[in-house]
């Protein structure tokens, strides 16, 4: 199920994650709409955090490390708040909405 962003078709895997990252705001809006999410400022903070982590490490953090890292960006952020933003799982759905490839790791980082 590819996404169409600015007239270009973005290739996805079978679960709807982009094969190659797309860092445009338009991609975030298209994917969020497909996920049934209405974005607010906190969604954008999570998207920016996940994109920074992906650029720096080549992958996104697992939920535990994501929660710890976001605590520095969003004081008072807890797991309940993240699940309210991304009900299908903040680490996975957050990465999808951020326009990043599917997180593959379990545990570890």
DSSP file (Angstrom, degrees, kcal/mol; ACC not computed):
  #  RESIDUE AA STRUCTURE BP1 BP2  ACC     N-H-->O    O-->H-N    N-H-->O    O-->H-N    TCO  KAPPA ALPHA  PHI   PSI    X-CA   Y-CA   Z-CA
    1    1 A X              0   0    0      0, 0.0    12,-0.1     0, 0.0     0, 0.0   0.000 360.0 360.0 360.0  84.5    0.0    0.0    0.0
    2    2 A X        -     0   0    0     10,-0.1     2,-0.4     1,-0.1     9,-0.2  -0.290 360.0-129.2 -68.4 154.6    2.2    2.8   -1.2
    3    3 A X  E     -A   10   0A   0      7,-1.5     7,-3.7     2,-0.0     2,-0.6  -0.825  11.2-138.9-101.6 144.2    1.6    6.4   -0.1
    4    4 A X  E     +A    9   0A   0     -2,-0.4     2,-0.5     5,-0.2     5,-0.2  -0.924  26.0 175.7-105.6 118.4    1.3    9.3   -2.5
    5    5 A X  E >   -A    8   0A   0      3,-3.1     3,-2.2    -2,-0.6    22,-0.1  -0.983  69.8 -18.7-127.1 120.4    3.1   12.4   -1.3
    6    6 A X  T 3  S-     0   0    0     -2,-0.5    -1,-0.1     1,-0.3     3,-0.1   0.864 128.2 -52.3  51.4  40.5    3.4   15.5   -3.6
    7    7 A X  T 3  S+     0   0    0      1,-0.2     2,-0.4    -3,-0.0    -1,-0.3   0.363 117.4 111.3  82.0  -6.1    2.6   13.4   -6.6
    8    8 A X  E <   -A    5   0A   0     -3,-2.2    -3,-3.1     2,-0.0     2,-0.6  -0.822  65.4-131.5-103.4 141.6    5.3   10.8   -5.9
    9    9 A X  E     -A    4   0A   0     -2,-0.4     2,-0.5    -5,-0.2    -5,-0.2  -0.808  17.4-150.7 -93.1 124.5    4.5    7.2   -4.8
   10   10 A X  E     -A    3   0A   0     -7,-3.7    -7,-1.5    -2,-0.6     2,-0.2  -0.843  17.6-126.2 -98.5 125.1    6.5    6.1   -1.8
   11   11 A X        -     0   0    0     -2,-0.5     8,-2.3    -9,-0.2     9,-0.5  -0.449  31.0-173.3 -73.5 137.5    7.2    2.4   -1.6
   12   12 A X  B     -B   18   0B   0      6,-0.3     6,-0.2    -2,-0.2   -10,-0.1  -0.828  22.8-115.3-125.3 164.5    6.2    0.5    1.5
   13   13 A X    >   -     0   0    0      4,-2.5     3,-1.7    -2,-0.3    -1,-0.1  -0.252  52.6 -82.6 -83.9-175.5    6.5   -3.0    3.0
   14   14 A X  T 3  S+     0   0    0      1,-0.3    -1,-0.1     2,-0.1    -2,-0.0   0.677 130.3  51.6 -66.7 -16.5    3.5   -5.2    3.5
   15   15 A X  T 3  S-     0   0    0      2,-0.1    -1,-0.3     0, 0.0     0, 0.0   0.358 121.6-101.5-101.5   4.8    2.8   -3.5    6.9
   16   16 A X  S <  S+     0   0    0     -3,-1.7     2,-0.3     1,-0.3    -2,-0.1   0.580  75.0 137.4  90.5  10.2    2.8    0.0    5.5
   17   17 A X        -     0   0    0      1,-0.1    -4,-2.5    82,-0.0    -1,-0.3  -0.684  60.8-105.3 -86.3 143.4    6.2    1.1    6.6
   18   18 A X  B     -B   12   0B   0     82,-0.7    84,-0.3    -2,-0.3    -6,-0.3  -0.396  16.5-146.0 -65.0 142.9    8.3    3.1    4.1
   19   19 A X  S    S+     0   0    0     -8,-2.3     2,-0.4     1,-0.2    -1,-0.1   0.903  91.7  29.2 -73.6 -43.5   11.2    1.1    2.6
   20   20 A X  S    S-     0   0    0     -9,-0.5    -1,-0.2    80,-0.1    -9,-0.0  -0.940 100.4-103.9-115.3 139.8   13.3    4.3    2.4
   21   21 A X        -     0   0    0     -2,-0.4     2,-0.4    -3,-0.1    79,-0.2  -0.271  27.8-161.3 -62.9 147.8   12.9    7.1    5.0
   22   22 A X        -     0   0    0     77,-2.5    -4,-0.1    76,-0.1    -1,-0.0  -0.982   6.1-170.7-129.9 118.7   11.1   10.3    3.9
   23   23 A X        +     0   0    0     -2,-0.4     2,-0.2     4,-0.1    76,-0.1   0.229  45.5 119.4 -96.5  13.8   11.8   13.3    6.1
   24   24 A X     >  -     0   0    0      1,-0.1     4,-1.3    75,-0.1     3,-0.2  -0.527  66.0-134.2 -81.3 147.9    9.2   15.6    4.6
   25   25 A X  H  > S+     0   0    0      1,-0.2     4,-2.1     2,-0.2     5,-0.1   0.820 106.6  61.9 -65.1 -31.2    6.3   17.0    6.7
   26   26 A X  H  > S+     0   0    0      1,-0.2     4,-2.4     2,-0.2    -1,-0.2   0.893  99.9  52.8 -63.4 -39.8    3.9   16.1    3.9
   27   27 A X  H  > S+     0   0    0      1,-0.2     4,-2.7     2,-0.2     5,-0.3   0.913 107.8  51.9 -62.0 -42.2    4.8   12.4    4.3
   28   28 A X  H  X S+     0   0    0     -4,-1.3     4,-2.8     1,-0.2     5,-0.2   0.926 110.6  48.0 -59.0 -45.4    4.0   12.5    8.0
   29   29 A X  H  X S+     0   0    0     -4,-2.1     4,-2.0     2,-0.2    -1,-0.2   0.899 113.0  47.4 -65.1 -41.1    0.6   14.1    7.3
   30   30 A X  H  X S+     0   0    0     -4,-2.4     4,-1.9     2,-0.2    -2,-0.2   0.930 115.9  43.7 -66.0 -46.0   -0.3   11.5    4.6
   31   31 A X  H  X S+     0   0    0     -4,-2.7     4,-1.7     2,-0.2    -2,-0.2   0.907 112.6  52.3 -68.1 -41.7    0.8    8.5    6.8
   32   32 A X  H  <>S+     0   0    0     -4,-2.8     5,-3.0    -5,-0.3     4,-0.5   0.912 109.2  50.3 -60.2 -42.5   -0.9    9.9    9.9
   33   33 A X  H ><5S+     0   0    0     -4,-2.0     3,-1.1     1,-0.2    -1,-0.2   0.908 109.0  51.3 -61.9 -41.6   -4.1   10.4    8.0
   34   34 A X  H 3<5S+     0   0    0     -4,-1.9    -1,-0.2     1,-0.3    -2,-0.2   0.813 110.7  49.5 -64.5 -29.4   -3.9    6.8    6.7
   35   35 A X  T 3<5S-     0   0    0     -4,-1.7    -1,-0.3    -5,-0.1    -2,-0.2   0.488 117.8-114.7 -85.9  -4.6   -3.4    5.7   10.4
   36   36 A X  T < 5 +     0   0    0     -3,-1.1     2,-0.4    -4,-0.5    -3,-0.2   0.762  67.9 142.5  77.3  25.5   -6.4    7.7   11.5
   37   37 A X      < -     0   0    0     -5,-3.0     2,-0.7    -6,-0.2    -1,-0.3  -0.833  44.6-151.1-104.4 137.1   -4.4   10.1   13.6
   38   38 A X        -     0   0    0     -2,-0.4     2,-0.1    -5,-0.0     5,-0.1  -0.932  30.7-131.3-102.1 114.5   -5.0   13.8   13.9
   39   39 A X        +     0   0    0     -2,-0.7     2,-0.2   -10,-0.1    46,-0.0  -0.366  29.9 173.8 -75.5 140.8   -1.6   15.4   14.6
   40   40 A X     >  -     0   0    0     -2,-0.1     4,-1.8    45,-0.0     3,-0.4  -0.724  51.8 -81.9-127.9-175.7   -0.8   17.8   17.4
   41   41 A X  H  > S+     0   0    0      1,-0.2     4,-1.8    -2,-0.2     5,-0.1   0.852 126.9  54.8 -59.4 -36.8    2.4   19.4   18.7
   42   42 A X  H  > S+     0   0    0      2,-0.2     4,-2.1     1,-0.2    -1,-0.2   0.879 104.6  53.8 -67.8 -36.5    3.3   16.3   20.8
   43   43 A X  H  > S+     0   0    0     -3,-0.4     4,-2.7     1,-0.2    -1,-0.2   0.938 108.8  49.9 -58.0 -45.5    3.0   14.1   17.8
   44   44 A X  H  X S+     0   0    0     -4,-1.8     4,-2.6     1,-0.2    -2,-0.2   0.846 107.4  53.7 -65.3 -33.7    5.5   16.3   16.0
   45   45 A X  H  X S+     0   0    0     -4,-1.8     4,-2.3     2,-0.2    -1,-0.2   0.914 111.0  46.1 -65.0 -41.9    7.9   16.2   18.9
   46   46 A X  H  X S+     0   0    0     -4,-2.1     4,-2.9     2,-0.2     5,-0.2   0.921 112.1  51.1 -65.8 -43.4    7.9   12.4   18.8
   47   47 A X  H  X S+     0   0    0     -4,-2.7     4,-2.5     1,-0.2     5,-0.2   0.936 111.5  47.3 -58.4 -47.7    8.3   12.5   15.1
   48   48 A X  H  X S+     0   0    0     -4,-2.6     4,-2.4     1,-0.2    -1,-0.2   0.911 112.7  49.7 -61.5 -43.1   11.3   14.8   15.3
   49   49 A X  H  X S+     0   0    0     -4,-2.3     4,-2.5     2,-0.2    -2,-0.2   0.942 112.4  46.4 -60.9 -49.0   12.8   12.7   18.1
   50   50 A X  H  X S+     0   0    0     -4,-2.9     4,-2.4     1,-0.2    -2,-0.2   0.889 112.4  50.4 -64.2 -38.8   12.5    9.4   16.2
   51   51 A X  H  X S+     0   0    0     -4,-2.5     4,-2.7    -5,-0.2    -1,-0.2   0.917 110.6  49.4 -64.7 -42.4   13.9   11.0   13.0
   52   52 A X  H  X S+     0   0    0     -4,-2.4     4,-2.4    -5,-0.2    -2,-0.2   0.922 112.0  48.5 -61.6 -43.8   16.9   12.3   14.9
   53   53 A X  H  X S+     0   0    0     -4,-2.5     4,-2.9     2,-0.2     6,-0.6   0.903 111.9  49.5 -63.2 -41.1   17.5    8.9   16.5
   54   54 A X  H  X S+     0   0    0     -4,-2.4     4,-2.4     1,-0.2    -2,-0.2   0.927 112.3  47.3 -64.8 -44.5   17.2    7.2   13.1
   55   55 A X  H  < S+     0   0    0     -4,-2.7    -1,-0.2     1,-0.2    -2,-0.2   0.903 118.6  41.3 -62.5 -40.3   19.7    9.7   11.5
   56   56 A X  H  < S+     0   0    0     -4,-2.4    -2,-0.2    -5,-0.2    -1,-0.2   0.875 131.9  19.8 -77.2 -38.2   22.1    9.3   14.3
   57   57 A X  H  < S-     0   0    0     -4,-2.9    -3,-0.2     2,-0.3    -2,-0.2   0.563  95.9-118.3-112.8 -11.7   22.0    5.6   14.9
   58   58 A X  S  < S+     0   0    0     -4,-2.4     2,-0.3    -5,-0.4    -4,-0.2   0.508  91.2  48.8  84.0   2.8   20.5    4.1   11.7
   59   59 A X  S    S-     0   0    0     -6,-0.6    -2,-0.3    -9,-0.1     2,-0.2  -0.965  86.2-102.3-160.5 168.2   17.5    2.7   13.6
   60   60 A X        -     0   0    0     -2,-0.3   -10,-0.1    -3,-0.1    -9,-0.0  -0.668  41.6-103.6 -97.6 156.4   14.8    3.9   16.1
   61   61 A X        -     0   0    0     -2,-0.2    -1,-0.1     1,-0.1    48,-0.1  -0.334  33.9-106.4 -75.5 158.3   14.9    3.0   19.8
   62   62 A X     >  -     0   0    0     47,-1.3     4,-2.6    45,-0.1     5,-0.2  -0.232  45.9 -91.4 -70.8 174.4   12.8    0.4   21.4
   63   63 A X  H  > S+     0   0    0      1,-0.2     4,-2.9     2,-0.2     5,-0.2   0.898 124.4  52.1 -60.5 -43.5    9.9    1.7   23.6
   64   64 A X  H  > S+     0   0    0      1,-0.2     4,-1.9     2,-0.2    -1,-0.2   0.940 115.1  40.8 -59.5 -48.9   11.8    1.7   26.9
   65   65 A X  H  > S+     0   0    0      2,-0.2     4,-2.7     1,-0.2    -1,-0.2   0.842 113.5  55.3 -69.1 -32.8   14.7    3.8   25.4
   66   66 A X  H  X S+     0   0    0     -4,-2.6     4,-2.8     2,-0.2     5,-0.2   0.930 107.7  48.8 -63.4 -45.5   12.2    6.0   23.5
   67   67 A X  H  X S+     0   0    0     -4,-2.9     4,-1.1     1,-0.2    -2,-0.2   0.905 113.4  47.2 -61.4 -42.6   10.4    6.8   26.7
   68   68 A X  H  < S+     0   0    0     -4,-1.9     4,-0.5    -5,-0.2     3,-0.3   0.930 114.8  45.6 -64.8 -46.4   13.7    7.6   28.5
   69   69 A X  H >X S+     0   0    0     -4,-2.7     3,-1.1     1,-0.2     4,-0.6   0.873 110.2  53.0 -66.9 -38.3   14.9    9.8   25.6
   70   70 A X  H 3X S+     0   0    0     -4,-2.8     4,-4.0     1,-0.2     3,-0.4   0.756  93.3  73.4 -70.0 -22.7   11.6   11.6   25.1
   71   71 A X  H 3< S+     0   0    0     -4,-1.1    -1,-0.2    -3,-0.3     5,-0.2   0.803  97.0  50.0 -59.2 -28.1   11.7   12.5   28.8
   72   72 A X  H <4 S+     0   0    0     -3,-1.1     3,-0.3    -4,-0.5    -1,-0.2   0.786 119.1  36.5 -78.8 -28.3   14.4   15.0   28.0
   73   73 A X  H  < S+     0   0    0     -4,-0.6     2,-0.4    -3,-0.4    -2,-0.2   0.805 129.2  30.7 -92.0 -36.1   12.4   16.5   25.1
   74   74 A X  S >< S-     0   0    0     -4,-4.0     3,-2.1    -5,-0.1    -1,-0.2  -0.758  84.1-147.7-127.1  82.3    8.9   16.3   26.6
   75   75 A X  T 3  S+     0   0    0     -2,-0.4     3,-0.1     1,-0.3    -3,-0.1  -0.204  85.0  22.2 -53.1 137.3    9.2   16.6   30.5
   76   76 A X  T 3  S+     0   0    0      1,-0.3    -1,-0.3    -5,-0.2     2,-0.2   0.448  85.8 149.1  84.5   0.3    6.5   14.6   32.2
   77   77 A X    <   +     0   0    0     -3,-2.1    -1,-0.3    -7,-0.2     2,-0.3  -0.497  20.0 173.6 -68.7 130.4    6.0   12.3   29.2
   78   78 A X     >  -     0   0    0     -2,-0.2     4,-2.0    -3,-0.1     5,-0.2  -0.788  47.5 -93.7-131.1 177.5    5.0    8.8   30.3
   79   79 A X  H  > S+     0   0    0     -2,-0.3     4,-2.3     1,-0.2     5,-0.2   0.870 121.7  55.5 -63.4 -36.6    3.9    5.6   28.6
   80   80 A X  H  > S+     0   0    0      1,-0.2     4,-1.6     2,-0.2    -1,-0.2   0.931 108.0  48.7 -61.0 -44.7    0.2    6.5   28.9
   81   81 A X  H  > S+     0   0    0      1,-0.2     4,-1.5     2,-0.2    -1,-0.2   0.895 111.3  50.1 -62.8 -40.3    0.7    9.8   27.1
   82   82 A X  H  X S+     0   0    0     -4,-2.0     4,-2.8     1,-0.2    -1,-0.2   0.880 109.4  50.7 -67.4 -37.3    2.6    8.1   24.3
   83   83 A X  H  < S+     0   0    0     -4,-2.3    -1,-0.2     1,-0.2    -2,-0.2   0.782 106.1  56.0 -71.8 -25.2   -0.1    5.4   23.9
   84   84 A X  H  < S+     0   0    0     -4,-1.6     3,-0.4    -5,-0.2    -1,-0.2   0.866 113.0  42.1 -68.8 -35.9   -2.7    8.2   23.7
   85   85 A X  H  < S+     0   0    0     -4,-1.5     2,-0.4     1,-0.3    -2,-0.2   0.917 133.0  20.7 -73.4 -44.9   -0.6    9.7   20.8
   86   86 A X    ><  +     0   0    0     -4,-2.8     3,-2.0    -5,-0.1    -1,-0.3  -0.754  69.8 179.8-129.2  82.4    0.1    6.4   19.1
   87   87 A X  T 3  S+     0   0    0     -2,-0.4    -1,-0.1    -3,-0.4     3,-0.1   0.702  78.9  59.2 -62.4 -22.1   -2.5    3.8   20.2
   88   88 A X  T 3  S-     0   0    0      1,-0.2    -1,-0.3     2,-0.1     4,-0.1   0.362 134.6 -54.8 -88.4   7.2   -1.0    1.0   18.1
   89   89 A X    <>> -     0   0    0     -3,-2.0     4,-2.6    -6,-0.2     5,-0.8   0.316  44.1-130.3 120.7 111.6    2.3    1.2   19.9
   90   90 A X  H  >5S+     0   0    0      1,-0.2     4,-1.0     3,-0.2     5,-0.3   0.859 105.0  47.7 -57.5 -40.5    4.5    4.4   20.2
   91   91 A X  H  >5S+     0   0    0      3,-0.2     4,-1.1     2,-0.1    -1,-0.2   0.935 123.9  29.8 -69.8 -44.6    7.7    2.8   19.0
   92   92 A X  H  >5S+     0   0    0      2,-0.2     4,-2.2     3,-0.1    -2,-0.2   0.959 126.8  39.5 -81.2 -53.7    6.3    1.1   15.9
   93   93 A X  H  X5S+     0   0    0     -4,-2.6     4,-2.7     1,-0.2     5,-0.2   0.875 115.2  55.2 -66.2 -34.8    3.4    3.4   14.9
   94   94 A X  H  X<S+     0   0    0     -4,-1.0     4,-2.0    -5,-0.8    -1,-0.2   0.918 108.5  47.5 -61.5 -43.4    5.5    6.4   15.8
   95   95 A X  H  <>S+     0   0    0     -4,-1.1     5,-2.4    -5,-0.3     4,-0.3   0.893 111.7  51.1 -64.7 -39.7    8.3    5.3   13.4
   96   96 A X  H ><5S+     0   0    0     -4,-2.2     3,-1.6     1,-0.2    -2,-0.2   0.954 112.4  44.8 -62.0 -49.8    5.7    4.6   10.7
   97   97 A X  H 3<5S+     0   0    0     -4,-2.7   -65,-0.3     1,-0.3    -1,-0.2   0.831 106.0  61.9 -64.7 -32.0    4.1    8.0   11.0
   98   98 A X  T 3<5S-     0   0    0     -4,-2.0    -1,-0.3    -5,-0.2    -2,-0.2   0.554 118.5-111.7 -71.1  -6.1    7.6    9.6   11.1
   99   99 A X  T < 5S+     0   0    0     -3,-1.6   -77,-2.5    -4,-0.3     2,-0.3   0.803  72.8 135.3  80.9  29.9    8.2    8.2    7.6
  100  100 A X      < -     0   0    0     -5,-2.4   -82,-0.7   -79,-0.2    -1,-0.3  -0.721  60.0 -94.6-110.5 159.2   10.8    5.7    8.7
  101  101 A X        -     0   0    0     -2,-0.3   -82,-0.1   -84,-0.2    -1,-0.1  -0.207  60.4 -74.6 -64.2 164.0   11.4    2.1    7.9
  102  102 A X        -     0   0    0    -84,-0.3     2,-0.3     1,-0.1    -1,-0.2  -0.372  46.2-118.6 -63.3 131.2    9.9   -0.6   10.1
  103  103 A X        -     0   0    0      1,-0.1    -1,-0.1   -11,-0.1   -44,-0.1  -0.572  32.9-177.5 -68.1 130.8   11.8   -1.1   13.4
  104  104 A X        +     0   0    0     -2,-0.3    -1,-0.1    -3,-0.0    -2,-0.0   0.688  42.8  95.1-106.6 -21.6   13.1   -4.6   13.4
  105  105 A X        -     0   0    0      4,-0.1     2,-0.4     2,-0.0     3,-0.0  -0.282  51.7-156.5 -77.0 157.3   14.8   -5.1   16.7
  106  106 A X        -     0   0    0    -44,-0.1     3,-0.2    -2,-0.0    -2,-0.0  -0.989  63.9 -17.2-125.4 140.8   13.4   -6.6   19.9
  107  107 A X  S    S+     0   0    0     -2,-0.4   -45,-0.1     1,-0.2    -2,-0.0  -0.230 108.8  65.8  64.6-158.5   14.9   -5.8   23.3
  108  108 A X              0   0    0      1,-0.3    -1,-0.2   -47,-0.1   -46,-0.1  -0.181 360.0 360.0  48.6-119.7   18.4   -4.3   23.3
  109  109 A X              0   0    0     -3,-0.2   -47,-1.3   -48,-0.1    -1,-0.3   0.411 360.0 360.0-103.5 360.0   18.2   -0.9   21.7
